[in-house]
Amino acid sequence: MNYKIVQIGAEFSNKAISNLEGQFNGYAKEGYKFHSVFQVQKPGCLGIGAPKITYLAVYVKEA
């Protein structure tokens, strides 16, 4: 099984949602199936800035 993990952000405008839909469809055409989304905290710039919350989407494809 192959995995693809993609950062999808944390804030979504209507246009961003539409773009995300296109991204999901593109991965589906490559044979990937959506698996899950989870939240992570990214450190700030050089580890000294304020951390930011983002989301990662996981896709899987049979090998």
ABEGO torsion letter per residue (X at the ends): XBBBBBBAEABBBAAAAAAAAAAAAAAAAAGBBBABBBBBBBBBBGGABBBBBBBBBBBBBBX
